[in-house]
Amino acid sequence: MQSYDENGFIRHRGRKALAGELGRYASHILAWQQVIKLDQPVVVLEDDFILRYDFCALIEAAELWKNKHHSIRLEPWKTKLFYSVVQQNEVKLVKFLKVPQCITCYFIMP
């Protein structure tokens, strides 16, 4: 993978990337390229994403916020290091002070 910075990855993670991680990164880059090509927002889902009952509400809220934010994470998180930015009904947009490592679903804008 051309854009893989092995030294940077080792510096941040303390090890080389696994083959599965490189494949996942490559698939995300391809999705981002499609966002640019289509010039439309896209929802990126990983195979281990668990669809929640309120997923449609998350998408509707993300649509409202898409002009102010380049990407919006659409999954629960466990970190307490965040602050609230805005709320739409039961959906809250937050800003992370420490971004969680894993991401299985997000809304990305061109």
Biopython code that builds the backbone (N, CA, C, O; Angstrom):
import numpy as np
from Bio.PDB.StructureBuilder import StructureBuilder

atoms = [
    (1, "MET", "N", (0.855, -1.174, 0.000)),
    (1, "MET", "CA", (0.000, 0.000, 0.000)),
    (1, "MET", "C", (0.901, 1.238, 0.000)),
    (1, "MET", "O", (1.712, 1.419, 0.908)),
    (2, "GLN", "N", (0.760, 2.063, -0.993)),
    (2, "GLN", "CA", (1.667, 3.199, -1.181)),
    (2, "GLN", "C", (1.608, 4.225, -0.058)),
    (2, "GLN", "O", (2.645, 4.775, 0.313)),
    (3, "SER", "N", (0.449, 4.496, 0.486)),
    (3, "SER", "CA", (0.329, 5.566, 1.480)),
    (3, "SER", "C", (0.622, 5.094, 2.902)),
    (3, "SER", "O", (0.522, 5.884, 3.841)),
    (4, "TYR", "N", (0.975, 3.847, 3.076)),
    (4, "TYR", "CA", (1.287, 3.320, 4.406)),
    (4, "TYR", "C", (2.630, 3.852, 4.881)),
    (4, "TYR", "O", (3.656, 3.641, 4.234)),
    (5, "ASP", "N", (2.616, 4.532, 5.999)),
    (5, "ASP", "CA", (3.827, 5.064, 6.615)),
    (5, "ASP", "C", (4.211, 4.122, 7.754)),
    (5, "ASP", "O", (3.774, 4.291, 8.892)),
    (6, "GLU", "N", (5.028, 3.140, 7.429)),
    (6, "GLU", "CA", (5.372, 2.118, 8.414)),
    (6, "GLU", "C", (6.034, 2.706, 9.656)),
    (6, "GLU", "O", (5.695, 2.327, 10.777)),
    (7, "ASN", "N", (6.976, 3.629, 9.465)),
    (7, "ASN", "CA", (7.647, 4.238, 10.622)),
    (7, "ASN", "C", (6.657, 5.007, 11.494)),
    (7, "ASN", "O", (6.723, 4.940, 12.721)),
    (8, "GLY", "N", (5.748, 5.730, 10.863)),
    (8, "GLY", "CA", (4.729, 6.460, 11.624)),
    (8, "GLY", "C", (3.821, 5.512, 12.378)),
    (8, "GLY", "O", (3.478, 5.766, 13.533)),
    (9, "PHE", "N", (3.426, 4.421, 11.739)),
    (9, "PHE", "CA", (2.562, 3.439, 12.401)),
    (9, "PHE", "C", (3.278, 2.843, 13.609)),
    (9, "PHE", "O", (2.700, 2.735, 14.691)),
    (10, "ILE", "N", (4.534, 2.459, 13.419)),
    (10, "ILE", "CA", (5.310, 1.889, 14.522)),
    (10, "ILE", "C", (5.450, 2.901, 15.656)),
    (10, "ILE", "O", (5.345, 2.541, 16.828)),
    (11, "ARG", "N", (5.685, 4.155, 15.311)),
    (11, "ARG", "CA", (5.827, 5.215, 16.323)),
    (11, "ARG", "C", (4.553, 5.349, 17.162)),
    (11, "ARG", "O", (4.627, 5.533, 18.377)),
    (12, "HIS", "N", (3.373, 5.257, 16.513)),
    (12, "HIS", "CA", (2.105, 5.446, 17.224)),
    (12, "HIS", "C", (1.582, 4.175, 17.880)),
    (12, "HIS", "O", (0.927, 4.242, 18.920)),
    (13, "ARG", "N", (1.863, 3.015, 17.286)),
    (13, "ARG", "CA", (1.307, 1.757, 17.785)),
    (13, "ARG", "C", (2.325, 0.829, 18.424)),
    (13, "ARG", "O", (1.956, -0.120, 19.116)),
    (14, "GLY", "N", (3.614, 1.099, 18.193)),
    (14, "GLY", "CA", (4.642, 0.245, 18.775)),
    (14, "GLY", "C", (4.845, -1.061, 18.029)),
    (14, "GLY", "O", (5.493, -1.970, 18.547)),
    (15, "ARG", "N", (4.300, -1.173, 16.811)),
    (15, "ARG", "CA", (4.438, -2.389, 16.010)),
    (15, "ARG", "C", (4.096, -2.079, 14.559)),
    (15, "ARG", "O", (3.575, -1.008, 14.249)),
    (16, "LYS", "N", (4.393, -3.027, 13.673)),
    (16, "LYS", "CA", (3.993, -2.888, 12.272)),
    (16, "LYS", "C", (2.503, -3.204, 12.137)),
    (16, "LYS", "O", (1.934, -3.904, 12.974)),
    (17, "ALA", "N", (1.886, -2.690, 11.094)),
    (17, "ALA", "CA", (0.472, -2.975, 10.833)),
    (17, "ALA", "C", (0.308, -4.427, 10.395)),
    (17, "ALA", "O", (1.157, -4.988, 9.702)),
    (18, "LEU", "N", (-0.793, -5.010, 10.814)),
    (18, "LEU", "CA", (-1.120, -6.369, 10.385)),
    (18, "LEU", "C", (-1.710, -6.333, 8.977)),
    (18, "LEU", "O", (-2.206, -5.295, 8.539)),
    (19, "ALA", "N", (-1.660, -7.444, 8.278)),
    (19, "ALA", "CA", (-2.181, -7.507, 6.905)),
    (19, "ALA", "C", (-3.663, -7.106, 6.869)),
    (19, "ALA", "O", (-4.083, -6.393, 5.957)),
    (20, "GLY", "N", (-4.447, -7.548, 7.834)),
    (20, "GLY", "CA", (-5.876, -7.191, 7.891)),
    (20, "GLY", "C", (-6.088, -5.700, 8.084)),
    (20, "GLY", "O", (-7.021, -5.126, 7.522)),
    (21, "GLU", "N", (-5.227, -5.070, 8.875)),
    (21, "GLU", "CA", (-5.323, -3.627, 9.076)),
    (21, "GLU", "C", (-5.027, -2.883, 7.785)),
    (21, "GLU", "O", (-5.709, -1.914, 7.452)),
    (22, "LEU", "N", (-4.011, -3.335, 7.056)),
    (22, "LEU", "CA", (-3.680, -2.686, 5.782)),
    (22, "LEU", "C", (-4.830, -2.838, 4.793)),
    (22, "LEU", "O", (-5.141, -1.903, 4.055)),
    (23, "GLY", "N", (-5.461, -4.004, 4.774)),
    (23, "GLY", "CA", (-6.616, -4.219, 3.898)),
    (23, "GLY", "C", (-7.771, -3.314, 4.261)),
    (23, "GLY", "O", (-8.441, -2.769, 3.384)),
    (24, "ARG", "N", (-8.006, -3.151, 5.555)),
    (24, "ARG", "CA", (-9.086, -2.282, 6.030)),
    (24, "ARG", "C", (-8.795, -0.835, 5.650)),
    (24, "ARG", "O", (-9.689, -0.132, 5.179)),
    (25, "TYR", "N", (-7.570, -0.382, 5.846)),
    (25, "TYR", "CA", (-7.202, 0.984, 5.472)),
    (25, "TYR", "C", (-7.393, 1.202, 3.971)),
    (25, "TYR", "O", (-7.914, 2.232, 3.542)),
    (26, "ALA", "N", (-6.962, 0.212, 3.180)),
    (26, "ALA", "CA", (-7.099, 0.330, 1.726)),
    (26, "ALA", "C", (-8.574, 0.438, 1.331)),
    (26, "ALA", "O", (-8.913, 1.227, 0.450)),
    (27, "SER", "N", (-9.448, -0.334, 1.961)),
    (27, "SER", "CA", (-10.876, -0.268, 1.616)),
    (27, "SER", "C", (-11.476, 1.078, 2.002)),
    (27, "SER", "O", (-12.352, 1.585, 1.301)),
    (28, "HIS", "N", (-11.021, 1.664, 3.104)),
    (28, "HIS", "CA", (-11.514, 2.980, 3.502)),
    (28, "HIS", "C", (-11.038, 4.050, 2.514)),
    (28, "HIS", "O", (-11.802, 4.945, 2.152)),
    (29, "ILE", "N", (-9.797, 3.959, 2.084)),
    (29, "ILE", "CA", (-9.286, 4.921, 1.103)),
    (29, "ILE", "C", (-10.104, 4.836, -0.183)),
    (29, "ILE", "O", (-10.434, 5.864, -0.773)),
    (30, "LEU", "N", (-10.438, 3.609, -0.626)),
    (30, "LEU", "CA", (-11.278, 3.444, -1.822)),
    (30, "LEU", "C", (-12.653, 4.068, -1.617)),
    (30, "LEU", "O", (-13.197, 4.685, -2.534)),
    (31, "ALA", "N", (-13.217, 3.913, -0.426)),
    (31, "ALA", "CA", (-14.526, 4.531, -0.126)),
    (31, "ALA", "C", (-14.415, 6.050, -0.184)),
    (31, "ALA", "O", (-15.304, 6.711, -0.721)),
    (32, "TRP", "N", (-13.341, 6.612, 0.358)),
    (32, "TRP", "CA", (-13.145, 8.062, 0.335)),
    (32, "TRP", "C", (-13.008, 8.568, -1.091)),
    (32, "TRP", "O", (-13.503, 9.645, -1.425)),
    (33, "GLN", "N", (-12.336, 7.791, -1.933)),
    (33, "GLN", "CA", (-12.199, 8.179, -3.338)),
    (33, "GLN", "C", (-13.564, 8.198, -4.029)),
    (33, "GLN", "O", (-13.812, 9.044, -4.888)),
    (34, "GLN", "N", (-14.449, 7.268, -3.657)),
    (34, "GLN", "CA", (-15.793, 7.244, -4.220)),
    (34, "GLN", "C", (-16.598, 8.468, -3.776)),
    (34, "GLN", "O", (-17.387, 9.008, -4.551)),
    (35, "VAL", "N", (-16.400, 8.899, -2.541)),
    (35, "VAL", "CA", (-17.064, 10.107, -2.045)),
    (35, "VAL", "C", (-16.696, 11.288, -2.932)),
    (35, "VAL", "O", (-17.554, 12.083, -3.313)),
    (36, "ILE", "N", (-15.413, 11.392, -3.255)),
    (36, "ILE", "CA", (-14.942, 12.488, -4.114)),
    (36, "ILE", "C", (-15.513, 12.337, -5.523)),
    (36, "ILE", "O", (-15.993, 13.305, -6.113)),
    (37, "LYS", "N", (-15.456, 11.126, -6.052)),
    (37, "LYS", "CA", (-15.944, 10.877, -7.408)),
    (37, "LYS", "C", (-17.442, 11.177, -7.530)),
    (37, "LYS", "O", (-17.871, 11.813, -8.492)),
    (38, "LEU", "N", (-18.231, 10.720, -6.562)),
    (38, "LEU", "CA", (-19.685, 10.932, -6.581)),
    (38, "LEU", "C", (-20.082, 12.335, -6.145)),
    (38, "LEU", "O", (-21.177, 12.803, -6.456)),
    (39, "ASP", "N", (-19.180, 13.008, -5.418)),
    (39, "ASP", "CA", (-19.452, 14.321, -4.834)),
    (39, "ASP", "C", (-20.710, 14.284, -3.969)),
    (39, "ASP", "O", (-21.539, 15.194, -4.003)),
    (40, "GLN", "N", (-20.829, 13.206, -3.193)),
    (40, "GLN", "CA", (-21.969, 13.024, -2.295)),
    (40, "GLN", "C", (-21.497, 12.382, -0.999)),
    (40, "GLN", "O", (-20.502, 11.658, -0.988)),
    (41, "PRO", "N", (-22.207, 12.644, 0.087)),
    (41, "PRO", "CA", (-21.859, 11.978, 1.344)),
    (41, "PRO", "C", (-22.107, 10.474, 1.233)),
    (41, "PRO", "O", (-22.979, 10.027, 0.488)),
    (42, "VAL", "N", (-21.336, 9.718, 1.976)),
    (42, "VAL", "CA", (-21.442, 8.263, 1.971)),
    (42, "VAL", "C", (-21.338, 7.769, 3.410)),
    (42, "VAL", "O", (-20.603, 8.337, 4.218)),
    (43, "VAL", "N", (-22.071, 6.715, 3.723)),
    (43, "VAL", "CA", (-21.935, 6.037, 5.004)),
    (43, "VAL", "C", (-21.016, 4.844, 4.792)),
    (43, "VAL", "O", (-21.273, 4.004, 3.929)),
    (44, "VAL", "N", (-19.955, 4.769, 5.567)),
    (44, "VAL", "CA", (-19.002, 3.664, 5.490)),
    (44, "VAL", "C", (-19.265, 2.747, 6.676)),
    (44, "VAL", "O", (-19.225, 3.176, 7.830)),
    (45, "LEU", "N", (-19.535, 1.476, 6.377)),
    (45, "LEU", "CA", (-19.826, 0.471, 7.400)),
    (45, "LEU", "C", (-18.796, -0.644, 7.328)),
    (45, "LEU", "O", (-18.472, -1.117, 6.239)),
    (46, "GLU", "N", (-18.286, -1.061, 8.455)),
    (46, "GLU", "CA", (-17.421, -2.229, 8.493)),
    (46, "GLU", "C", (-18.274, -3.459, 8.772)),
    (46, "GLU", "O", (-19.411, -3.346, 9.232)),
    (47, "ASP", "N", (-17.721, -4.629, 8.492)),
    (47, "ASP", "CA", (-18.486, -5.862, 8.624)),
    (47, "ASP", "C", (-18.889, -6.179, 10.065)),
    (47, "ASP", "O", (-19.836, -6.935, 10.281)),
    (48, "ASP", "N", (-18.199, -5.622, 11.040)),
    (48, "ASP", "CA", (-18.545, -5.901, 12.435)),
    (48, "ASP", "C", (-19.408, -4.807, 13.074)),
    (48, "ASP", "O", (-19.622, -4.815, 14.286)),
    (49, "PHE", "N", (-19.901, -3.871, 12.263)),
    (49, "PHE", "CA", (-20.800, -2.836, 12.789)),
    (49, "PHE", "C", (-22.115, -3.487, 13.212)),
    (49, "PHE", "O", (-22.660, -4.326, 12.494)),
    (50, "ILE", "N", (-22.614, -3.103, 14.365)),
    (50, "ILE", "CA", (-23.893, -3.621, 14.863)),
    (50, "ILE", "C", (-24.944, -2.546, 14.645)),
    (50, "ILE", "O", (-24.891, -1.472, 15.243)),
    (51, "LEU", "N", (-25.890, -2.853, 13.788)),
    (51, "LEU", "CA", (-26.958, -1.908, 13.453)),
    (51, "LEU", "C", (-27.850, -1.694, 14.668)),
    (51, "LEU", "O", (-28.372, -2.650, 15.242)),
    (52, "ARG", "N", (-28.019, -0.453, 15.049)),
    (52, "ARG", "CA", (-28.840, -0.106, 16.206)),
    (52, "ARG", "C", (-30.240, 0.287, 15.770)),
    (52, "ARG", "O", (-30.461, 0.643, 14.613)),
    (53, "TYR", "N", (-31.174, 0.222, 16.692)),
    (53, "TYR", "CA", (-32.575, 0.567, 16.420)),
    (53, "TYR", "C", (-32.718, 2.010, 15.948)),
    (53, "TYR", "O", (-33.645, 2.326, 15.202)),
    (54, "ASP", "N", (-31.811, 2.890, 16.375)),
    (54, "ASP", "CA", (-31.917, 4.312, 16.056)),
    (54, "ASP", "C", (-31.021, 4.737, 14.887)),
    (54, "ASP", "O", (-30.713, 5.921, 14.749)),
    (55, "PHE", "N", (-30.604, 3.793, 14.054)),
    (55, "PHE", "CA", (-29.682, 4.099, 12.968)),
    (55, "PHE", "C", (-30.251, 5.151, 12.022)),
    (55, "PHE", "O", (-29.522, 6.047, 11.595)),
    (56, "CYS", "N", (-31.532, 5.063, 11.686)),
    (56, "CYS", "CA", (-32.142, 6.052, 10.779)),
    (56, "CYS", "C", (-32.092, 7.455, 11.391)),
    (56, "CYS", "O", (-31.873, 8.436, 10.679)),
    (57, "ALA", "N", (-32.292, 7.552, 12.694)),
    (57, "ALA", "CA", (-32.211, 8.850, 13.369)),
    (57, "ALA", "C", (-30.781, 9.389, 13.314)),
    (57, "ALA", "O", (-30.575, 10.595, 13.182)),
    (58, "LEU", "N", (-29.801, 8.501, 13.415)),
    (58, "LEU", "CA", (-28.407, 8.927, 13.311)),
    (58, "LEU", "C", (-28.112, 9.505, 11.928)),
    (58, "LEU", "O", (-27.450, 10.535, 11.803)),
    (59, "ILE", "N", (-28.605, 8.836, 10.900)),
    (59, "ILE", "CA", (-28.393, 9.310, 9.521)),
    (59, "ILE", "C", (-29.086, 10.655, 9.309)),
    (59, "ILE", "O", (-28.511, 11.560, 8.704)),
    (60, "GLU", "N", (-30.310, 10.790, 9.801)),
    (60, "GLU", "CA", (-31.042, 12.057, 9.664)),
    (60, "GLU", "C", (-30.299, 13.191, 10.352)),
    (60, "GLU", "O", (-30.200, 14.286, 9.799)),
    (61, "ALA", "N", (-29.780, 12.950, 11.537)),
    (61, "ALA", "CA", (-29.023, 13.982, 12.256)),
    (61, "ALA", "C", (-27.738, 14.313, 11.504)),
    (61, "ALA", "O", (-27.374, 15.482, 11.380)),
    (62, "ALA", "N", (-27.054, 13.292, 11.005)),
    (62, "ALA", "CA", (-25.820, 13.526, 10.251)),
    (62, "ALA", "C", (-26.096, 14.366, 9.009)),
    (62, "ALA", "O", (-25.284, 15.217, 8.645)),
    (63, "GLU", "N", (-27.219, 14.138, 8.363)),
    (63, "GLU", "CA", (-27.600, 14.948, 7.192)),
    (63, "GLU", "C", (-27.719, 16.425, 7.573)),
    (63, "GLU", "O", (-27.330, 17.299, 6.798)),
    (64, "LEU", "N", (-28.252, 16.705, 8.760)),
    (64, "LEU", "CA", (-28.402, 18.091, 9.217)),
    (64, "LEU", "C", (-27.051, 18.750, 9.496)),
    (64, "LEU", "O", (-26.895, 19.959, 9.321)),
    (65, "TRP", "N", (-26.083, 17.953, 9.929)),
    (65, "TRP", "CA", (-24.793, 18.482, 10.352)),
    (65, "TRP", "C", (-23.714, 18.387, 9.278)),
    (65, "TRP", "O", (-22.584, 18.818, 9.508)),
    (66, "LYS", "N", (-24.041, 17.829, 8.106)),
    (66, "LYS", "CA", (-23.013, 17.536, 7.109)),
    (66, "LYS", "C", (-22.316, 18.766, 6.537)),
    (66, "LYS", "O", (-21.186, 18.652, 6.060)),
    (67, "ASN", "N", (-22.942, 19.923, 6.566)),
    (67, "ASN", "CA", (-22.308, 21.111, 6.006)),
    (67, "ASN", "C", (-21.259, 21.726, 6.932)),
    (67, "ASN", "O", (-20.459, 22.556, 6.502)),
    (68, "LYS", "N", (-21.264, 21.320, 8.195)),
    (68, "LYS", "CA", (-20.311, 21.877, 9.155)),
    (68, "LYS", "C", (-19.208, 20.893, 9.547)),
    (68, "LYS", "O", (-18.217, 21.286, 10.162)),
    (69, "HIS", "N", (-19.375, 19.615, 9.195)),
    (69, "HIS", "CA", (-18.433, 18.581, 9.641)),
    (69, "HIS", "C", (-18.068, 17.667, 8.482)),
    (69, "HIS", "O", (-18.939, 17.272, 7.707)),
    (70, "HIS", "N", (-16.801, 17.331, 8.356)),
    (70, "HIS", "CA", (-16.335, 16.498, 7.242)),
    (70, "HIS", "C", (-16.657, 15.029, 7.434)),
    (70, "HIS", "O", (-16.896, 14.311, 6.463)),
    (71, "SER", "N", (-16.664, 14.583, 8.666)),
    (71, "SER", "CA", (-17.034, 13.200, 8.955)),
    (71, "SER", "C", (-17.712, 13.146, 10.314)),
    (71, "SER", "O", (-17.419, 13.936, 11.211)),
    (72, "ILE", "N", (-18.620, 12.196, 10.441)),
    (72, "ILE", "CA", (-19.367, 12.028, 11.687)),
    (72, "ILE", "C", (-19.388, 10.535, 12.021)),
    (72, "ILE", "O", (-19.855, 9.716, 11.229)),
    (73, "ARG", "N", (-18.887, 10.205, 13.174)),
    (73, "ARG", "CA", (-18.874, 8.824, 13.659)),
    (73, "ARG", "C", (-20.298, 8.437, 14.041)),
    (73, "ARG", "O", (-20.985, 9.197, 14.723)),
    (74, "LEU", "N", (-20.742, 7.266, 13.608)),
    (74, "LEU", "CA", (-22.125, 6.835, 13.853)),
    (74, "LEU", "C", (-22.168, 5.557, 14.693)),
    (74, "LEU", "O", (-22.820, 4.583, 14.317)),
    (75, "GLU", "N", (-21.496, 5.569, 15.791)),
    (75, "GLU", "CA", (-21.456, 4.389, 16.642)),
    (75, "GLU", "C", (-21.216, 4.809, 18.089)),
    (75, "GLU", "O", (-20.726, 5.906, 18.354)),
    (76, "PRO", "N", (-21.558, 3.945, 19.000)),
    (76, "PRO", "CA", (-21.301, 4.280, 20.409)),
    (76, "PRO", "C", (-19.802, 4.243, 20.705)),
    (76, "PRO", "O", (-19.031, 3.638, 19.960)),
    (77, "TRP", "N", (-19.405, 4.876, 21.769)),
    (77, "TRP", "CA", (-18.011, 4.894, 22.175)),
    (77, "TRP", "C", (-17.959, 4.748, 23.680)),
    (77, "TRP", "O", (-18.964, 4.924, 24.369)),
    (78, "LYS", "N", (-16.777, 4.424, 24.186)),
    (78, "LYS", "CA", (-16.636, 4.198, 25.622)),
    (78, "LYS", "C", (-15.815, 5.276, 26.324)),
    (78, "LYS", "O", (-15.775, 5.304, 27.554)),
    (79, "THR", "N", (-15.168, 6.153, 25.584)),
    (79, "THR", "CA", (-14.335, 7.173, 26.208)),
    (79, "THR", "C", (-15.197, 8.246, 26.891)),
    (79, "THR", "O", (-16.306, 8.544, 26.447)),
    (80, "LYS", "N", (-14.683, 8.800, 27.942)),
    (80, "LYS", "CA", (-15.359, 9.906, 28.628)),
    (80, "LYS", "C", (-14.718, 11.246, 28.268)),
    (80, "LYS", "O", (-15.090, 12.287, 28.809)),
    (81, "LEU", "N", (-13.759, 11.209, 27.355)),
    (81, "LEU", "CA", (-13.025, 12.409, 26.976)),
    (81, "LEU", "C", (-13.663, 13.064, 25.757)),
    (81, "LEU", "O", (-13.152, 12.953, 24.643)),
    (82, "PHE", "N", (-14.781, 13.743, 25.978)),
    (82, "PHE", "CA", (-15.489, 14.422, 24.898)),
    (82, "PHE", "C", (-16.324, 15.550, 25.497)),
    (82, "PHE", "O", (-16.530, 15.619, 26.709)),
    (83, "TYR", "N", (-16.797, 16.430, 24.619)),
    (83, "TYR", "CA", (-17.773, 17.425, 25.044)),
    (83, "TYR", "C", (-18.858, 17.517, 23.980)),
    (83, "TYR", "O", (-18.611, 17.268, 22.800)),
    (84, "SER", "N", (-20.054, 17.875, 24.411)),
    (84, "SER", "CA", (-21.195, 17.964, 23.496)),
    (84, "SER", "C", (-21.103, 19.203, 22.628)),
    (84, "SER", "O", (-20.716, 20.274, 23.097)),
    (85, "VAL", "N", (-21.461, 19.052, 21.354)),
    (85, "VAL", "CA", (-21.449, 20.167, 20.419)),
    (85, "VAL", "C", (-22.879, 20.620, 20.138)),
    (85, "VAL", "O", (-23.186, 21.808, 20.229)),
    (86, "VAL", "N", (-23.744, 19.679, 19.799)),
    (86, "VAL", "CA", (-25.138, 19.985, 19.481)),
    (86, "VAL", "C", (-25.954, 18.702, 19.649)),
    (86, "VAL", "O", (-25.413, 17.597, 19.618)),
    (87, "GLN", "N", (-27.260, 18.870, 19.827)),
    (87, "GLN", "CA", (-28.127, 17.705, 19.964)),
    (87, "GLN", "C", (-29.350, 17.875, 19.074)),
    (87, "GLN", "O", (-29.910, 18.967, 18.978)),
    (88, "GLN", "N", (-29.762, 16.789, 18.424)),
    (88, "GLN", "CA", (-30.956, 16.749, 17.580)),
    (88, "GLN", "C", (-31.813, 15.603, 18.092)),
    (88, "GLN", "O", (-31.477, 14.434, 17.897)),
    (89, "ASN", "N", (-32.921, 15.938, 18.749)),
    (89, "ASN", "CA", (-33.762, 14.922, 19.402)),
    (89, "ASN", "C", (-32.900, 14.110, 20.365)),
    (89, "ASN", "O", (-32.325, 14.675, 21.295)),
    (90, "GLU", "N", (-32.800, 12.817, 20.164)),
    (90, "GLU", "CA", (-32.009, 11.970, 21.069)),
    (90, "GLU", "C", (-30.563, 11.781, 20.602)),
    (90, "GLU", "O", (-29.779, 11.114, 21.278)),
    (91, "VAL", "N", (-30.208, 12.358, 19.460)),
    (91, "VAL", "CA", (-28.872, 12.163, 18.894)),
    (91, "VAL", "C", (-27.988, 13.349, 19.272)),
    (91, "VAL", "O", (-28.344, 14.507, 19.053)),
    (92, "LYS", "N", (-26.838, 13.034, 19.838)),
    (92, "LYS", "CA", (-25.914, 14.069, 20.281)),
    (92, "LYS", "C", (-24.640, 14.015, 19.446)),
    (92, "LYS", "O", (-24.054, 12.948, 19.265)),
    (93, "LEU", "N", (-24.211, 15.176, 18.936)),
    (93, "LEU", "CA", (-22.934, 15.299, 18.238)),
    (93, "LEU", "C", (-21.908, 15.731, 19.278)),
    (93, "LEU", "O", (-22.114, 16.710, 19.996)),
    (94, "VAL", "N", (-20.806, 15.000, 19.354)),
    (94, "VAL", "CA", (-19.770, 15.316, 20.336)),
    (94, "VAL", "C", (-18.431, 15.497, 19.639)),
    (94, "VAL", "O", (-18.230, 15.024, 18.520)),
    (95, "LYS", "N", (-17.529, 16.180, 20.305)),
    (95, "LYS", "CA", (-16.149, 16.350, 19.865)),
    (95, "LYS", "C", (-15.280, 15.572, 20.842)),
    (95, "LYS", "O", (-15.334, 15.796, 22.051)),
    (96, "PHE", "N", (-14.473, 14.648, 20.304)),
    (96, "PHE", "CA", (-13.595, 13.849, 21.151)),
    (96, "PHE", "C", (-12.334, 14.625, 21.507)),
    (96, "PHE", "O", (-11.748, 15.298, 20.660)),
    (97, "LEU", "N", (-11.928, 14.528, 22.751)),
    (97, "LEU", "CA", (-10.652, 15.079, 23.180)),
    (97, "LEU", "C", (-9.548, 14.051, 22.933)),
    (97, "LEU", "O", (-8.389, 14.404, 22.714)),
    (98, "LYS", "N", (-9.928, 12.787, 22.972)),
    (98, "LYS", "CA", (-9.040, 11.683, 22.599)),
    (98, "LYS", "C", (-9.879, 10.764, 21.722)),
    (98, "LYS", "O", (-10.817, 10.126, 22.201)),
    (99, "VAL", "N", (-9.542, 10.697, 20.445)),
    (99, "VAL", "CA", (-10.341, 9.930, 19.488)),
    (99, "VAL", "C", (-10.172, 8.436, 19.743)),
    (99, "VAL", "O", (-9.046, 7.946, 19.815)),
    (100, "PRO", "N", (-11.282, 7.707, 19.879)),
    (100, "PRO", "CA", (-11.187, 6.247, 20.043)),
    (100, "PRO", "C", (-10.508, 5.609, 18.832)),
    (100, "PRO", "O", (-10.661, 6.088, 17.708)),
    (101, "GLN", "N", (-9.765, 4.539, 19.056)),
    (101, "GLN", "CA", (-8.989, 3.888, 17.998)),
    (101, "GLN", "C", (-9.870, 3.222, 16.941)),
    (101, "GLN", "O", (-9.652, 3.408, 15.744)),
    (102, "CYS", "N", (-10.833, 2.471, 17.365)),
    (102, "CYS", "CA", (-11.639, 1.676, 16.447)),
    (102, "CYS", "C", (-12.791, 2.506, 15.867)),
    (102, "CYS", "O", (-13.355, 3.360, 16.550)),
    (103, "ILE", "N", (-13.130, 2.246, 14.610)),
    (103, "ILE", "CA", (-14.295, 2.887, 14.012)),
    (103, "ILE", "C", (-14.951, 1.891, 13.060)),
    (103, "ILE", "O", (-14.292, 1.343, 12.176)),
    (104, "THR", "N", (-16.248, 1.658, 13.243)),
    (104, "THR", "CA", (-16.943, 0.680, 12.409)),
    (104, "THR", "C", (-18.016, 1.309, 11.530)),
    (104, "THR", "O", (-18.536, 0.650, 10.629)),
    (105, "CYS", "N", (-18.353, 2.563, 11.773)),
    (105, "CYS", "CA", (-19.367, 3.237, 10.946)),
    (105, "CYS", "C", (-19.198, 4.746, 11.047)),
    (105, "CYS", "O", (-19.094, 5.302, 12.140)),
    (106, "TYR", "N", (-19.172, 5.402, 9.884)),
    (106, "TYR", "CA", (-19.101, 6.853, 9.874)),
    (106, "TYR", "C", (-19.702, 7.406, 8.591)),
    (106, "TYR", "O", (-19.784, 6.724, 7.570)),
    (107, "PHE", "N", (-20.110, 8.639, 8.676)),
    (107, "PHE", "CA", (-20.717, 9.402, 7.575)),
    (107, "PHE", "C", (-19.637, 10.366, 7.123)),
    (107, "PHE", "O", (-19.122, 11.133, 7.938)),
    (108, "ILE", "N", (-19.279, 10.349, 5.843)),
    (108, "ILE", "CA", (-18.193, 11.196, 5.361)),
    (108, "ILE", "C", (-18.669, 12.043, 4.189)),
    (108, "ILE", "O", (-19.388, 11.564, 3.312)),
    (109, "MET", "N", (-18.259, 13.304, 4.188)),
    (109, "MET", "CA", (-18.659, 14.249, 3.162)),
    (109, "MET", "C", (-17.512, 14.513, 2.188)),
    (109, "MET", "O", (-16.343, 14.373, 2.547)),
    (110, "PRO", "N", (-17.853, 14.900, 0.939)),
    (110, "PRO", "CA", (-16.788, 15.205, -0.033)),
    (110, "PRO", "C", (-15.985, 16.441, 0.364)),
    (110, "PRO", "O", (-15.057, 16.829, -0.346)),
]
sb = StructureBuilder()
sb.init_structure("model")
sb.init_model(0)
sb.init_chain("A")
sb.init_seg("    ")
for serial, (resi, resn, name, xyz) in enumerate(atoms, 1):
    if name == "N":
        sb.init_residue(resn, " ", resi, " ")
    sb.init_atom(name, np.array(xyz, "f"), 0.0, 1.0, " ", f" {name:<3s}", serial, name[0])
structure = sb.get_structure()
